Amino acid sequence: MPTARIIETDRKTTQSGRAKAGKWTLEFESGRAQAHDPLTGWVGNADTRTQVRLAFESKDAAIAYCQQHGFDYHVVPAPPVKLKLQAYADNFR
């Protein structure tokens, strides 16, 4: 059975708003080791499930999808956002 990783989309550092925060993405983990291609020098494998990414509005919807299709899963929450509040005048102290 494939293992799925449910990841919470975190706010990018260049964003000040929360428009796309709170979304969840389901990715499949590769069950095979990656092999080195001697002709091109690229690394990859024949498992195409790692290329699939599904977007969900909530964590519960992603978990329900995994349970419905019989996938093993684990949830990766977004790291907490640390705000560094400072004034412009602090640059000159």
N, C-alpha and C positions, 0 to 999 in steps of 0.2 A: 504494500500500500504506500502511495506517495505521502510524503510529509509536507505539510503546508506551513508557511510562516505568515502570520497575520500581523502587519506592521501599521502602527499609527503614523499618519503623515504629520511631521512636525513643521512648525513655522520656520521658514527660511530666515537667515540672519539679515537679509536685505529687506524683509517685509516688516512693515510696522503694524499692519492690520491682521485680522484673524480670518480672512475670507476662506482660505483653503485648509485651515487647521481643523482637526477632528475627523478627517476622512481616514479610511482604513484601506489598505492594499493587501491582497493575498498573493503570495509568491510561492512557487514550489521549490523545494530543495532538491538538489541533484543526488541521486542514489548511486551514481557511478563516479569513479575518480576521473579527473581530466587527463587527457593524453596529449602528448606533444606531437605535432605534425612535422615530420622532418623536411617536407618539401617547402612549406610556407613559413614554418617557425611559429605558427599560432598554437595556442593551447585551447582545447575544447573537448566536447564529447558528443555523442549521438543522442543524448537526452534532450528533447525539445521542450519538455515541460518547464524548464528553467526560463524559457523565453515568454511564458504566459504570466501576465499580471492582470488581476481583476480588481476593480475599484468598488468599494462599498461605502454606504453612508454611515453605517454604525458597526461597532464591533460585534454586536449580537447577530447582525445579518451575515457577517463573514463566518462566524462560528456556526450558524444554522446551515450555511452552504456546505461547510466541511462535514458536518454531521449528516446532512442529507446524502452526500456523495461518498461517505465512508472514508474520508481522509483523516489521517492523524494531523494534529496541528499544535502549534504553540504561539502565544501572543507576545509580541514585542511592543511595549508601550513607548511613546515618545519621551525623551528625556525632559525633565522640567526646564522651563525657560527661566534663566536668571537675568534679571534686568539690572543693568549698571546705570544708575541714575547719577548724572553729574551735570554740572553747569559748565557753560562755555568758559567762564572765568577761571575754572579749575585748571585749564591748560596753561595759565600764566603764573601759577603759584610756585 
